[in-house]
């Protein structure tokens, strides 16, 4: 496999990618059938979100059996075929491991409920009276983070849904079980892992009420998290085998992500952080809308780029995933400047220092779903918050606007392959509705459309392999005070790259201090430009200049 620094990783949410058997749900065979398309993109790794046995209360992030495949998605034979066919095309499979919690239907938790002390110690049970939880911590999905079990007169911790009980990483037997899970899939030929909310696994020694927030300050990047990750990677052989690993880091810090991803620490290859995707949250609250604070976005991206560079850490670069709205609808303009803003946002991320991720459909500019009725939603978080916001007295029309902007279902609608019924995703009605613009926005149209978003993504993937300045170069922010342009420079040996992105749908002027003699335009989302110190940028224009000395 390729060096992960020069690679591009593609994320698949299997339930919505491609349905091979007509049941309305995407599956493993469906992924195998689309491997030629994925190979044509030039990507090196496929990260697939969980397809393990699950009651699907949280779309697979509630795992009931880490070693078996949910019949919704196929069989172990289907998975083995996928690994083999992907390998033939130079693509490695990365699995999504949910190690902070299990489903309450997992055998371990069921044995715990039956009174087996060995398995009860796999989870976090604390004393408490009915109606009085051990702490006032709030679940990420709303409500208390504790669920009462009358048989024990105790509560168990669930930082997410009440059907997702947090594992007790203090217990060495839990850690051994999880190491064995990794070894099981590595033996199947898996080349990497993404670890879900992995910086939450280490809980505090003492549990106390949080009078300043929702409790996260007590368990985020917890006291033993680095020890646990070092042990997990060492015991499973992740470091020895050159595997690619990425941690999803909730509410984390630059210093912690340096430790998580610095090769000398022998923890992970890279980290996801989400601070840049909260710049349109009012008071850090997901369910309160506000416009993007562009200067805050610039500062966050620059701080993380410079911070991890200085500490020899490594970024996972992304706008979209299965938990985030579609970026072209969020920070771009999915109507008037659909193509231009989608390309600009792609350039903005792909030329940064780190490994870029493409989420299914991002490469063709898929948009938010814009659902208008609660019956169209499937996401447990969205349905919970519809009820919560209604209880708070918000008008339904305002709640729907919030869901249209924020719901995780925006990214979970079926992949738009062509203009046939159900967008070529399935021959029958899908588990969630197709976005209404699929007849215009789809892979079939993109493949023949001149200067398509898809073609632009292929160029970005190819350029990363072609120029070491993109994969290895240092990062230098420029035009820091410009209120509508995000721009930076990358340098490596004799190569210098300058990337200029107009973040808005209005013209703006930039003046560069750099002597532009010797530069050439290697990518633009309009026509190619001659390099110049002074440029009038078109709406959402993106320009990338390269100099080879």
C-alpha positions as CSV (number, residue, x, y, z in Angstrom):
1,X,0.0,0.0,0.0
2,X,1.0,3.6,-0.5
3,X,2.3,6.0,2.1
4,X,-0.7,7.4,3.9
5,X,0.6,10.9,3.6
6,X,0.4,10.7,-0.2
7,X,-2.9,8.8,-0.1
8,X,-6.5,9.9,-0.3
9,X,-9.1,7.9,1.7
10,X,-12.7,7.4,0.7
11,X,-15.4,7.0,3.3
12,X,-18.3,4.7,2.6
13,X,-21.5,4.6,4.7
14,X,-22.6,1.1,3.4
15,X,-26.3,1.4,4.2
16,X,-26.5,4.3,1.6
17,X,-23.8,3.4,-0.9
18,X,-25.1,0.7,-3.3
19,X,-27.8,-2.0,-2.9
20,X,-26.9,-5.2,-4.7
21,X,-30.0,-7.3,-3.7
22,X,-32.9,-4.9,-4.0
23,X,-33.9,-4.7,-0.4
24,X,-33.4,-1.0,-0.2
25,X,-30.3,-1.1,2.0
26,X,-26.7,-0.8,0.7
27,X,-24.5,-3.8,1.3
28,X,-21.0,-5.2,1.0
29,X,-21.6,-6.7,-2.5
30,X,-22.8,-3.3,-3.5
31,X,-19.4,-1.8,-2.6
32,X,-17.6,-4.6,-4.5
33,X,-19.7,-3.8,-7.6
34,X,-18.5,-0.2,-7.5
35,X,-14.8,-0.8,-6.9
36,X,-13.9,0.1,-10.5
37,X,-15.5,3.5,-10.0
38,X,-13.5,3.9,-6.7
39,X,-10.3,2.9,-8.4
40,X,-10.9,5.5,-11.1
41,X,-11.0,8.2,-8.4
42,X,-7.4,7.2,-7.5
43,X,-8.0,6.6,-3.8
44,X,-5.9,4.1,-1.9
45,X,-8.1,3.2,1.1
46,X,-11.8,2.7,1.8
47,X,-13.0,3.5,5.3
48,X,-16.3,1.6,5.7
49,X,-18.5,2.6,8.7
50,X,-19.7,-0.3,10.9
51,X,-21.5,-3.3,9.3
52,X,-21.2,-5.5,12.3
53,X,-24.2,-7.3,13.9
54,X,-26.3,-4.5,15.4
55,X,-29.9,-3.6,16.4
56,X,-29.3,-0.4,14.3
57,X,-30.5,2.0,17.0
58,X,-27.6,4.2,15.9
59,X,-27.1,3.0,12.4
60,X,-24.5,0.4,13.3
61,X,-22.6,2.4,15.9
62,X,-24.3,0.2,18.5
63,X,-22.3,-3.0,18.0
64,X,-23.8,-6.3,19.3
65,X,-21.0,-8.5,17.9
66,X,-17.6,-7.3,16.8
67,X,-16.7,-10.4,14.9
68,X,-19.9,-11.0,12.8
69,X,-21.5,-9.1,9.9
70,X,-25.1,-8.0,10.2
71,X,-27.2,-9.8,7.7
72,X,-28.4,-6.4,6.4
73,X,-25.0,-6.0,4.8
74,X,-24.3,-9.6,3.7
75,X,-22.0,-12.4,4.8
76,X,-18.4,-12.9,5.9
77,X,-17.8,-14.4,2.4
78,X,-19.0,-11.1,0.9
79,X,-16.6,-9.3,3.1
80,X,-13.7,-11.5,2.2
81,X,-14.5,-11.1,-1.5
82,X,-14.5,-7.3,-1.0
83,X,-11.1,-7.3,0.6
84,X,-9.6,-9.5,-2.2
85,X,-11.2,-7.5,-5.0
86,X,-10.1,-4.2,-3.4
87,X,-6.6,-5.5,-3.0
88,X,-6.5,-6.4,-6.7
89,X,-7.1,-2.7,-7.5
90,X,-4.5,-1.4,-5.0
91,X,-7.1,-0.4,-2.4
92,X,-6.9,-1.2,1.3
93,X,-10.0,-1.7,3.5
94,X,-10.2,0.3,6.7
95,X,-12.8,-0.7,9.3
96,X,-14.6,1.5,11.8
97,X,-14.2,0.2,15.4
98,X,-16.6,1.4,18.1
99,X,-14.6,0.7,21.2
100,X,-16.0,3.3,23.6
101,X,-19.3,1.4,24.0
102,X,-21.3,-1.6,22.8
103,X,-24.9,-2.2,22.1
104,X,-26.9,-3.2,25.2
105,X,-27.8,-6.3,23.1
106,X,-24.1,-7.4,23.1
107,X,-23.6,-10.7,24.8
108,X,-21.3,-9.0,27.3
109,X,-23.9,-6.6,28.4
110,X,-26.7,-9.2,28.5
111,X,-24.5,-11.3,30.8
112,X,-23.9,-8.3,32.9
113,X,-27.6,-7.7,33.3
114,X,-28.0,-11.4,34.2
115,X,-25.7,-10.7,37.2
116,X,-22.4,-12.2,35.9
117,X,-19.9,-10.0,37.8
118,X,-17.1,-10.8,35.3
119,X,-19.1,-9.1,32.5
120,X,-20.7,-6.5,34.7
121,X,-17.1,-5.2,35.2
122,X,-16.9,-4.7,31.4
123,X,-19.2,-1.7,31.9
124,X,-19.5,1.3,34.2
125,X,-22.2,0.8,36.8
126,X,-22.5,3.3,39.7
127,X,-24.8,3.5,42.7
128,X,-27.8,5.8,42.5
129,X,-31.5,6.0,43.5
130,X,-34.3,6.1,41.0
131,X,-34.5,9.6,39.6
132,X,-31.1,10.6,41.0
133,X,-28.3,9.6,38.6
134,X,-24.7,9.4,39.8
135,X,-23.9,12.7,38.0
136,X,-25.7,15.4,36.0
137,X,-23.8,14.5,32.8
138,X,-25.7,14.9,29.6
139,X,-25.8,12.3,26.8
140,X,-24.5,13.4,23.4
141,X,-28.0,12.5,22.1
142,X,-29.8,14.5,24.7
143,X,-31.1,13.6,28.2
144,X,-29.1,12.0,31.1
145,X,-26.0,10.0,30.3
146,X,-27.1,7.4,32.9
147,X,-29.7,4.7,32.7
148,X,-31.2,3.1,35.8
149,X,-31.2,-0.7,36.3
150,X,-33.7,-1.6,39.1
151,X,-32.2,-5.1,39.6
152,X,-28.9,-3.6,40.8
153,X,-30.3,-0.3,42.1
154,X,-27.5,1.2,40.0
155,X,-27.0,3.2,36.8
156,X,-24.9,2.4,33.8
157,X,-23.1,5.1,31.8
158,X,-24.0,5.8,28.2
159,X,-22.4,8.9,26.7
160,X,-24.5,8.3,23.6
161,X,-27.9,6.6,23.3
162,X,-29.2,4.5,26.3
163,X,-28.8,1.4,24.1
164,X,-25.0,2.1,23.9
165,X,-23.4,1.2,27.2
166,X,-19.9,2.6,27.8
167,X,-17.1,0.0,28.2
168,X,-14.9,0.0,31.3
169,X,-11.4,0.4,29.9
170,X,-10.0,0.2,33.4
171,X,-10.7,-3.5,33.2
172,X,-7.7,-5.2,31.5
173,X,-10.0,-8.0,30.3
174,X,-12.0,-5.5,28.2
175,X,-8.7,-4.3,26.6
176,X,-7.7,-7.8,25.8
177,X,-11.0,-8.6,24.2
178,X,-10.7,-5.5,22.0
179,X,-7.1,-6.4,21.0
180,X,-8.4,-9.8,19.9
181,X,-11.1,-8.1,17.8
182,X,-8.4,-6.1,15.9
183,X,-6.3,-9.2,15.3
184,X,-9.4,-11.1,14.0
185,X,-9.9,-8.5,11.2
186,X,-6.2,-8.0,10.5
187,X,-6.1,-11.7,9.8
188,X,-8.8,-11.1,7.2
189,X,-6.6,-8.7,5.3
190,X,-7.8,-5.4,6.7
191,X,-5.3,-2.6,6.2
192,X,-6.5,0.1,8.6
193,X,-8.9,1.1,11.3
194,X,-10.8,4.2,12.2
195,X,-11.5,4.4,16.0
196,X,-14.9,6.0,16.9
197,X,-14.8,8.6,19.6
198,X,-11.7,7.0,20.9
199,X,-10.5,9.9,23.1
200,X,-13.5,9.3,25.4
201,X,-12.5,5.8,26.5
202,X,-10.6,6.9,29.7
203,X,-13.0,8.0,32.4
204,X,-12.1,9.9,35.5
205,X,-11.2,8.2,38.8
206,X,-14.0,10.1,40.5
207,X,-17.4,10.9,39.0
208,X,-18.7,14.3,39.9
209,X,-21.4,16.7,38.7
210,X,-20.4,19.2,36.1
211,X,-21.6,22.7,37.1
212,X,-19.9,24.3,34.1
213,X,-21.0,22.1,31.2
214,X,-22.4,18.7,30.1
215,X,-19.7,16.5,31.7
216,X,-17.3,16.2,28.8
217,X,-14.5,18.0,30.5
218,X,-14.2,15.0,32.9
219,X,-13.8,12.3,30.3
220,X,-12.5,14.0,27.0
221,X,-8.8,13.0,26.5
222,X,-9.0,11.3,29.8
223,X,-6.2,10.5,32.2
224,X,-5.1,7.1,30.7
225,X,-6.2,7.5,27.1
226,X,-2.6,7.6,25.7
227,X,-1.6,4.6,27.8
228,X,-4.6,2.7,26.5
229,X,-3.9,3.5,22.9
230,X,-0.3,2.6,23.1
231,X,-1.2,-0.7,24.6
232,X,-3.9,-1.4,22.1
233,X,-1.6,-0.7,19.1
234,X,1.3,-2.5,20.5
235,X,-0.6,-5.6,21.6
236,X,-2.5,-5.9,18.3
237,X,0.5,-5.3,16.1
238,X,-0.9,-2.2,14.5
239,X,2.4,-0.4,14.6
240,X,4.5,-3.3,13.5
241,X,2.4,-4.1,10.4
242,X,2.4,-0.5,9.0
243,X,-1.4,-0.2,9.3
244,X,-3.2,3.1,8.8
245,X,-5.1,4.2,11.9
246,X,-7.2,7.3,12.5
247,X,-8.9,8.4,15.7
248,X,-12.1,10.4,15.9
249,X,-11.3,12.9,18.6
250,X,-14.3,14.6,20.2
251,X,-13.7,18.1,21.7
252,X,-10.0,17.4,21.7
253,X,-6.9,19.7,21.8
254,X,-3.9,20.3,19.6
255,X,-1.5,19.0,22.2
256,X,-3.4,15.8,22.7
257,X,-3.6,15.2,18.9
258,X,0.2,15.7,18.6
259,X,0.6,12.9,21.1
260,X,-2.0,10.7,19.4
261,X,-0.4,11.1,16.0
262,X,3.3,11.8,16.5
263,X,5.1,8.6,15.1
264,X,7.4,8.5,18.1
265,X,4.4,8.0,20.4
266,X,3.4,4.8,18.6
267,X,-0.3,5.5,18.9
268,X,-2.2,6.5,15.8
269,X,-1.4,7.6,12.2
270,X,-3.6,10.7,12.3
271,X,-6.6,12.4,14.1
272,X,-10.0,13.8,13.2
273,X,-11.0,16.9,15.1
274,X,-14.2,18.8,14.7
275,X,-13.5,22.3,15.9
276,X,-13.6,23.7,12.3
277,X,-17.1,22.3,11.9
278,X,-18.5,24.2,14.9
279,X,-17.9,27.7,13.5
280,X,-21.6,27.9,12.5
281,X,-22.8,26.8,15.9
282,X,-24.2,29.5,18.1
283,X,-22.6,29.3,21.6
284,X,-21.1,25.9,20.6
285,X,-24.7,24.5,20.3
286,X,-25.3,22.3,17.3
287,X,-29.0,22.9,17.3
288,X,-28.8,26.7,17.3
289,X,-28.2,28.1,13.8
290,X,-25.8,31.0,12.9
291,X,-23.8,31.9,9.8
292,X,-20.3,30.6,9.4
293,X,-17.7,32.7,11.3
294,X,-15.2,32.7,8.5
295,X,-12.4,34.4,10.5
296,X,-12.8,31.8,13.3
297,X,-12.6,29.0,10.7
298,X,-9.4,30.5,9.2
299,X,-7.8,30.7,12.7
300,X,-8.8,27.1,13.6
301,X,-7.5,25.6,10.4
302,X,-4.2,27.6,10.6
303,X,-3.8,26.9,14.3
304,X,-4.2,23.1,13.8
305,X,-2.0,23.1,10.7
306,X,0.8,24.9,12.5
307,X,0.4,23.2,15.8
308,X,0.5,19.6,14.5
309,X,3.3,20.6,12.1
310,X,5.4,21.9,15.0
311,X,4.7,18.8,17.1
312,X,5.2,16.3,14.2
313,X,1.6,15.2,14.4
314,X,-0.7,14.5,11.4
315,X,-4.1,15.8,10.5
316,X,-7.0,13.9,8.9
317,X,-8.5,16.4,6.5
318,X,-12.2,16.5,5.9
319,X,-15.4,18.5,5.5
320,X,-17.9,15.7,5.3
321,X,-18.7,12.4,6.9
322,X,-21.8,10.4,7.9
323,X,-22.3,12.7,10.9
324,X,-22.0,16.1,9.2
325,X,-24.2,18.0,6.7
326,X,-23.1,18.2,3.1
327,X,-20.4,20.9,2.9
328,X,-21.6,22.4,-0.4
329,X,-24.9,23.2,1.3
330,X,-23.2,24.3,4.5
331,X,-20.3,26.5,3.5
332,X,-20.9,26.8,-0.2
333,X,-23.8,27.7,-2.5
334,X,-25.6,24.5,-3.7
335,X,-27.9,26.5,-6.1
336,X,-26.2,29.5,-7.9
337,X,-22.6,28.4,-7.6
338,X,-22.9,24.7,-7.0
339,X,-19.9,23.6,-9.1
340,X,-17.7,26.5,-8.2
341,X,-18.2,26.4,-4.5
342,X,-17.9,22.6,-4.3
343,X,-14.5,22.7,-6.1
344,X,-13.3,25.6,-4.0
345,X,-14.1,23.8,-0.8
346,X,-12.3,20.7,-2.1
347,X,-9.1,22.6,-2.9
348,X,-9.2,24.4,0.5
349,X,-8.9,21.0,2.3
350,X,-7.0,18.8,-0.1
351,X,-3.9,21.0,-0.3
352,X,-3.5,21.3,3.4
353,X,-0.9,19.3,5.4
354,X,-2.5,16.0,6.3
355,X,-4.4,13.1,4.7
356,X,-7.6,14.0,2.9
357,X,-10.9,12.1,3.2
358,X,-13.7,12.1,0.6
359,X,-17.1,11.1,1.8
360,X,-19.3,9.3,-0.6
361,X,-21.1,11.7,-2.9
362,X,-18.9,14.6,-2.0
363,X,-17.0,14.1,-5.2
364,X,-20.1,14.8,-7.3
365,X,-21.3,17.7,-5.1
366,X,-24.2,15.9,-3.3
367,X,-26.3,18.4,-1.3
368,X,-28.3,18.3,1.9
369,X,-31.6,16.4,1.7
370,X,-33.9,19.4,2.7
371,X,-36.6,17.0,4.1
372,X,-39.8,18.7,5.1
373,X,-41.5,16.1,7.4
374,X,-40.2,14.3,10.5
375,X,-41.4,11.0,9.0
376,X,-38.6,11.4,6.4
377,X,-35.9,11.4,9.1
378,X,-34.3,8.2,10.3
379,X,-31.5,9.5,12.6
380,X,-32.0,8.8,16.3
381,X,-30.3,12.1,17.2
382,X,-32.5,14.2,14.8
383,X,-35.7,12.5,16.0
384,X,-34.7,13.1,19.6
385,X,-33.9,16.7,19.1
386,X,-37.2,17.3,17.1
387,X,-39.0,16.3,20.3
388,X,-36.6,18.3,22.5
389,X,-36.9,21.5,20.5
390,X,-40.7,21.1,20.3
391,X,-40.8,20.7,24.0
392,X,-38.8,23.9,24.3
393,X,-41.6,25.7,22.5
394,X,-40.0,26.2,19.1
395,X,-42.2,26.4,16.0
396,X,-42.3,23.4,13.7
397,X,-41.2,25.5,10.7
398,X,-38.1,26.7,12.7
399,X,-37.3,23.1,13.9
400,X,-37.4,21.8,10.3
401,X,-35.1,24.6,9.2
402,X,-32.6,23.5,11.9
403,X,-32.9,19.8,10.9
404,X,-32.4,20.7,7.2
405,X,-29.1,22.4,8.2
406,X,-27.9,20.1,11.0
407,X,-29.3,16.6,10.7
408,X,-26.9,13.7,10.2
409,X,-29.5,12.3,7.6
410,X,-28.3,15.0,5.2
411,X,-25.2,12.9,4.6
412,X,-27.0,9.5,4.8
413,X,-29.3,9.8,1.8
414,X,-28.6,7.2,-1.0
415,X,-25.5,7.7,-3.2
416,X,-26.7,9.2,-6.5
417,X,-25.4,7.0,-9.3
418,X,-27.7,7.9,-12.2
419,X,-31.0,9.5,-13.1
420,X,-33.1,6.3,-12.9
421,X,-35.7,5.7,-10.1
422,X,-34.0,5.7,-6.7
423,X,-30.8,7.2,-8.3
424,X,-29.4,3.8,-9.3
425,X,-28.8,3.1,-5.6
426,X,-31.5,0.3,-5.6
427,X,-34.2,-1.2,-7.7
428,X,-36.6,-0.7,-4.8
429,X,-37.6,1.9,-2.3
430,X,-34.5,2.8,-0.2
431,X,-34.4,2.8,3.6
432,X,-34.3,6.6,3.5
433,X,-35.5,8.9,0.7
434,X,-33.2,10.0,-2.2
435,X,-32.4,13.7,-2.3
436,X,-34.7,15.4,-4.8
437,X,-32.0,16.7,-7.2
438,X,-30.6,13.3,-8.1
439,X,-31.6,13.5,-11.8
440,X,-29.2,16.4,-12.2
441,X,-26.5,15.5,-9.6
442,X,-25.2,12.0,-10.2
443,X,-22.2,10.0,-11.2
444,X,-23.5,9.2,-14.7
445,X,-23.9,12.9,-15.5
446,X,-20.6,13.8,-13.8
447,X,-18.7,11.2,-15.9
448,X,-19.6,13.0,-19.2
449,X,-20.0,16.6,-18.0
450,X,-17.1,18.8,-19.1
451,X,-15.1,20.2,-16.1
452,X,-17.3,18.3,-13.6
453,X,-16.8,18.3,-9.8
454,X,-15.9,14.6,-10.1
455,X,-13.1,15.4,-12.6
456,X,-11.8,18.1,-10.2
457,X,-11.6,15.6,-7.3
458,X,-9.7,13.1,-9.6
459,X,-7.2,15.9,-10.3
460,X,-6.8,16.6,-6.6
461,X,-6.1,13.0,-5.8
462,X,-3.6,12.7,-8.7
463,X,-1.8,15.9,-7.8
464,X,-1.2,14.7,-4.3
465,X,0.7,11.7,-5.7
466,X,2.5,13.8,-8.3
467,X,3.9,16.5,-6.1
468,X,5.7,15.9,-2.8
469,X,5.1,19.4,-1.7
470,X,1.4,18.5,-1.2
471,X,2.1,15.3,0.8
472,X,5.3,16.3,2.6
473,X,5.6,20.1,2.4
474,X,5.6,22.5,5.3
475,X,2.6,24.8,5.8
476,X,2.7,28.6,5.9
477,X,-0.5,30.7,6.2
478,X,-0.8,33.8,4.1
479,X,-3.3,36.7,3.7
480,X,-4.3,36.1,7.4
481,X,-6.3,39.3,7.7
482,X,-8.3,38.9,4.4
483,X,-11.9,38.7,5.4
484,X,-13.1,36.5,2.5
485,X,-10.0,34.5,1.3
486,X,-8.3,31.5,2.8
487,X,-4.8,31.2,1.4
488,X,-1.6,29.4,2.3
489,X,1.7,28.3,1.0
490,X,3.3,24.8,1.0
491,X,7.1,24.4,0.6
492,X,9.2,21.2,0.1
493,X,12.8,21.2,-1.3
494,X,12.6,23.2,-4.6
495,X,8.8,23.2,-4.8
496,X,6.5,25.9,-3.6
497,X,2.7,25.8,-3.8
498,X,0.4,28.7,-3.3
499,X,-3.3,28.0,-2.8
500,X,-5.9,30.9,-2.9
501,X,-9.6,30.3,-2.1
502,X,-12.4,32.9,-2.2
503,X,-14.8,31.6,0.4
504,X,-17.7,33.7,-0.7
505,X,-20.0,34.3,-3.7
506,X,-18.8,37.8,-4.4
507,X,-15.7,39.1,-6.2
508,X,-12.8,40.1,-4.0
509,X,-9.2,41.4,-4.5
510,X,-6.0,39.9,-3.2
511,X,-2.5,41.2,-3.2
512,X,0.3,38.7,-2.7
513,X,3.7,39.6,-1.3
514,X,5.3,36.6,-3.1
515,X,7.2,37.2,-6.3
516,X,5.1,35.2,-8.7
517,X,7.7,34.8,-11.4
518,X,8.2,31.2,-12.3
519,X,4.8,30.0,-11.0
520,X,2.3,28.2,-13.1
521,X,-1.4,27.6,-12.4
522,X,-1.9,23.8,-11.9
523,X,-5.5,23.9,-10.8
524,X,-8.4,26.4,-11.1
525,X,-12.2,26.0,-10.7
526,X,-12.7,28.6,-13.5
527,X,-10.3,29.0,-16.4
528,X,-6.5,28.8,-15.8
529,X,-4.8,32.0,-14.7
530,X,-1.5,33.6,-15.3
531,X,0.2,34.2,-11.9
532,X,0.1,37.7,-10.6
533,X,0.6,39.5,-7.3
534,X,-2.7,41.2,-7.7
535,X,-5.8,39.2,-8.5
536,X,-9.5,39.9,-8.7
537,X,-11.1,36.7,-7.6
538,X,-14.5,35.6,-9.0
539,X,-17.2,34.2,-6.7
540,X,-15.9,31.0,-4.9
541,X,-12.8,31.1,-7.1
542,X,-9.9,28.8,-6.2
543,X,-6.4,29.0,-7.7
544,X,-3.4,26.9,-7.1
545,X,0.0,27.9,-8.3
546,X,3.2,25.8,-8.3
547,X,6.9,26.8,-8.7
548,X,9.6,24.3,-9.4
549,X,13.1,25.8,-8.9
